């Protein structure tokens, strides 16, 4: 039985192709010649949805369609209700660093965070808002404090490296939501995006002792992957492109 393409996807595909750009949604419908690769990555996405993990390296010659294929995988993940983050690696955005490049990469990933309803990115605030809304609903049903529900939901995160302050920042966002304090909400999102460069500023604004830095890049990603599941999504897909950049492998004296 043929699967019908949703009207929203059809229009996005046609308009993007007319403009000569890659569609943001529905891209899997114009992918050809990669059925085995798509099936393999589809299984990985299902594994993530079931609480597991997967790692893949997409290798190919220049112009062979690696970036396009990553976009296809990302689109499939969004359809399966995963949250996705993506970024291009560069000399200023690296997985391992000591001068802010890893923090820059994390910030870029969080700025590009996308959901099915916001496939173009900048969806971090929406994910946090969804979590807070669910916490409010549960608090009303059980007639308990919202902060109590938040701490209960994020208890497993608090046991991890950086998890205590992560949970505290989410609670700060709730306080901003409750007090109609847009600055407090904005500061919470800034912290989650790794946009604080000093612990002093973070402590003054949010009463936390840590920030997301080069040293906590991987720990922060693990926390975010657990948080999005608490917010009702199926998991987190991380796409890193442009590993070919030779400057990434230069040795500095």
C-alpha positions as CSV (number, residue, x, y, z in Angstrom):
1,X,0.0,0.0,0.0
2,X,1.4,3.4,-1.0
3,X,1.9,6.0,1.7
4,X,0.4,9.4,0.9
5,X,2.6,12.4,1.3
6,X,1.2,15.0,3.7
7,X,0.1,18.3,2.1
8,X,2.6,20.2,4.3
9,X,5.5,18.0,3.2
10,X,4.5,18.1,-0.5
11,X,4.4,21.9,-0.5
12,X,7.7,22.2,1.4
13,X,9.4,19.8,-1.1
14,X,8.1,21.6,-4.2
15,X,8.9,25.1,-2.9
16,X,12.4,24.1,-1.8
17,X,13.2,22.4,-5.1
18,X,11.9,25.5,-7.0
19,X,14.3,27.6,-4.9
20,X,17.2,25.2,-5.5
21,X,17.6,24.3,-1.8
22,X,17.3,21.0,0.2
23,X,13.8,20.6,1.7
24,X,13.6,20.9,5.5
25,X,10.9,18.3,5.8
26,X,9.8,15.4,3.6
27,X,13.3,15.0,2.2
28,X,13.0,11.2,2.5
29,X,10.5,11.2,-0.3
30,X,13.0,12.3,-2.9
31,X,15.9,10.1,-1.7
32,X,16.8,7.4,-4.2
33,X,19.5,4.7,-4.5
34,X,20.1,4.5,-0.7
35,X,17.5,2.0,0.4
36,X,19.9,-0.3,2.3
37,X,21.6,2.6,4.1
38,X,18.2,4.2,5.0
39,X,17.0,0.8,6.4
40,X,20.1,0.5,8.6
41,X,19.7,4.0,10.0
42,X,16.0,3.5,10.4
43,X,16.8,0.5,12.7
44,X,19.2,2.8,14.6
45,X,16.4,5.3,15.1
46,X,14.1,2.6,16.3
47,X,16.8,1.4,18.8
48,X,17.0,5.0,20.1
49,X,13.2,5.1,20.5
50,X,13.4,2.0,22.6
51,X,15.9,3.6,25.0
52,X,19.0,2.3,23.4
53,X,21.9,4.0,21.6
54,X,23.6,3.8,18.2
55,X,26.7,5.3,16.5
56,X,27.4,5.5,12.8
57,X,30.1,7.0,10.5
58,X,28.9,8.1,7.1
59,X,31.9,7.8,4.7
60,X,32.0,8.8,1.1
61,X,33.8,10.9,-1.5
62,X,33.3,14.6,-1.9
63,X,29.9,15.2,-3.5
64,X,28.7,11.7,-2.9
65,X,25.7,12.9,-0.9
66,X,26.7,12.5,2.7
67,X,25.1,15.7,3.9
68,X,22.0,15.0,2.0
69,X,21.8,11.5,3.5
70,X,22.2,13.0,7.0
71,X,19.3,15.3,6.2
72,X,17.2,12.3,5.2
73,X,18.0,10.5,8.5
74,X,17.2,13.7,10.4
75,X,13.9,14.0,8.7
76,X,13.0,10.3,9.5
77,X,14.0,10.9,13.1
78,X,11.7,13.9,13.4
79,X,8.8,11.8,11.9
80,X,9.5,9.2,14.6
81,X,9.1,11.9,17.3
82,X,12.8,12.2,18.1
83,X,14.5,15.5,18.9
84,X,17.4,16.2,16.5
85,X,20.5,18.4,16.8
86,X,23.0,19.0,14.0
87,X,26.1,21.1,13.4
88,X,29.1,21.3,11.1
89,X,32.5,20.6,12.6
90,X,35.1,23.3,12.0
91,X,38.3,24.7,13.7
92,X,36.1,26.7,16.0
93,X,33.6,23.8,16.7
94,X,35.3,20.6,17.9
95,X,34.3,17.6,20.0
96,X,37.4,17.8,22.1
97,X,39.0,21.1,22.9
98,X,40.4,23.3,25.7
99,X,39.8,26.9,24.4
100,X,36.0,27.0,24.0
101,X,35.7,25.1,20.7
102,X,33.7,22.2,22.2
103,X,31.4,24.6,24.0
104,X,30.9,26.4,20.7
105,X,30.0,23.1,19.1
106,X,27.5,22.4,21.8
107,X,25.9,25.9,21.5
108,X,25.5,25.3,17.7
109,X,23.9,22.0,18.3
110,X,21.4,23.5,20.7
111,X,20.6,26.4,18.4
112,X,19.8,23.9,15.7
113,X,17.7,21.6,18.0
114,X,14.6,20.6,16.1
115,X,11.3,18.8,16.7
116,X,8.6,17.6,14.3
117,X,6.7,20.8,15.0
118,X,9.7,23.0,14.6
119,X,12.0,21.3,12.0
120,X,13.9,24.5,11.2
121,X,15.6,24.6,14.7
122,X,15.5,26.9,17.7
123,X,13.2,24.5,19.4
124,X,15.0,24.2,22.7
125,X,12.6,26.6,24.5
126,X,9.6,24.7,23.1
127,X,11.0,21.4,24.5
128,X,11.5,23.0,27.9
129,X,8.1,24.6,27.8
130,X,6.5,21.2,26.9
131,X,8.3,19.6,29.9
132,X,7.1,22.4,32.2
133,X,3.5,22.2,30.9
134,X,3.5,18.4,31.6
135,X,4.8,19.0,35.1
136,X,2.1,21.6,35.8
137,X,-0.6,19.2,34.6
138,X,0.8,16.4,36.9
139,X,1.0,18.8,39.8
140,X,-2.6,19.8,39.4
141,X,-3.8,16.2,39.1
142,X,-1.9,15.2,42.3
143,X,-2.4,18.6,44.1
144,X,1.3,19.0,44.8
145,X,3.9,21.7,44.1
146,X,5.2,22.0,40.5
147,X,8.8,22.2,41.7
148,X,8.3,18.9,43.5
149,X,7.2,17.3,40.3
150,X,10.1,18.7,38.3
151,X,12.7,17.5,40.8
152,X,11.0,14.1,40.9
153,X,11.1,13.8,37.1
154,X,14.7,14.9,36.9
155,X,15.9,12.9,39.9
156,X,17.8,10.5,37.6
157,X,19.6,13.4,35.9
158,X,20.7,14.8,39.3
159,X,22.8,11.7,39.9
160,X,24.8,12.4,36.7
161,X,27.8,14.8,36.2
162,X,26.3,18.3,35.9
163,X,22.8,16.9,36.4
164,X,22.1,18.8,39.7
165,X,22.6,22.2,38.1
166,X,20.8,21.1,34.9
167,X,17.7,20.3,37.0
168,X,18.1,23.5,38.9
169,X,18.1,25.5,35.6
170,X,14.9,23.8,34.4
171,X,13.3,24.7,37.7
172,X,14.5,28.3,37.2
173,X,12.8,28.3,33.9
174,X,9.6,27.2,35.6
175,X,10.0,30.0,38.2
176,X,10.3,32.5,35.3
177,X,7.2,30.9,33.7
178,X,5.2,31.2,36.9
179,X,6.4,34.8,37.7
180,X,6.1,36.0,34.1
181,X,9.8,36.8,34.2
182,X,11.1,36.6,30.6
183,X,14.6,37.4,31.7
184,X,14.8,34.4,34.0
185,X,13.5,32.2,31.3
186,X,15.9,33.6,28.8
187,X,18.8,33.1,31.2
188,X,17.8,29.4,31.7
189,X,17.8,28.9,27.9
190,X,21.2,30.6,27.6
191,X,22.6,28.2,30.2
192,X,21.1,25.2,28.4
193,X,22.6,26.4,25.1
194,X,26.1,26.8,26.8
195,X,26.1,30.5,26.1
196,X,27.5,31.4,29.6
197,X,31.2,31.8,29.5
198,X,31.8,32.3,33.2
199,X,30.6,30.6,36.3
200,X,30.3,33.9,38.1
201,X,27.6,35.2,35.7
202,X,25.7,31.9,35.8
203,X,25.7,31.9,39.6
204,X,24.5,35.5,39.7
205,X,21.7,34.9,37.2
206,X,20.6,31.3,38.0
207,X,22.3,30.4,41.4
208,X,24.2,27.5,39.8
209,X,27.9,26.7,40.3
210,X,28.7,25.2,36.9
211,X,28.4,26.0,33.2
212,X,28.5,23.8,30.1
213,X,32.1,23.9,29.0
214,X,34.6,22.0,26.9
215,X,35.1,19.5,29.7
216,X,31.4,18.8,30.1
217,X,30.4,18.5,26.3
218,X,29.6,14.8,26.4
219,X,28.0,14.9,29.8
220,X,25.7,17.7,28.7
221,X,24.7,15.8,25.6
222,X,23.8,12.8,27.8
223,X,21.7,15.0,30.1
224,X,19.9,16.5,27.2
225,X,19.1,13.1,25.7
226,X,17.5,12.0,29.0
227,X,15.7,15.3,29.4
228,X,14.0,15.2,26.0
229,X,12.6,11.8,26.9
230,X,11.2,13.3,30.1
231,X,9.6,16.0,27.9
232,X,7.7,13.3,26.0
233,X,10.0,12.7,23.0
234,X,11.4,9.4,21.8
235,X,15.1,10.3,22.1
236,X,17.8,12.5,20.7
237,X,19.6,12.2,17.4
238,X,23.0,14.0,17.0
239,X,24.3,14.8,13.5
240,X,27.9,16.0,13.1
241,X,28.9,16.9,9.6
242,X,32.1,18.1,7.8
243,X,34.7,15.8,9.6
244,X,36.8,16.2,6.4
245,X,37.9,19.6,7.6
246,X,41.7,19.2,7.9
247,X,42.1,21.9,10.5
248,X,40.3,19.6,13.0
249,X,43.3,17.3,13.0
250,X,46.1,19.8,13.2
251,X,48.4,19.4,16.2
252,X,49.1,22.6,18.1
253,X,52.4,23.0,19.8
